[in-house]
Amino acid sequence: MPAAWLETLAHDQFARAVLGIGHAIERSFQSDGGRMTQAEVRRRFDICERLFRQLRGDLGWGMQRVLDHLPGYLRCELDGAPWEPDRRTLWMPEDGA
């Protein structure tokens, strides 16, 4: 049975999504200098999976928008900082927001 977040993707988007999640996780380790254990990578992946499902599935965000925001939202989750998804209805890739 596929993970729920995968159901938000077309088959040809799987690799891009996994690479984007991997990039967010890698950046999170670089920024906090955390020890990259299998358990910690899995924990961060689970957070990304939940965020991805929320942003893509619940809010209907496009793939690029999700992947652009994922590293920042993961960082907030890891730091225990509150965050709100961007509520703008008009968005352009890499517009800085």
Secondary structure, 3 states (H helix, E strand, C coil): CCCHHHHHCCHHHHHHHHHHHHHHHHHHHHHHCCCCCHHHHHHHHHHHHHHHHHHHHHCCCCHHHHHHHHHHHHHHHHHCCCCCCCCCCCCCCCCCC
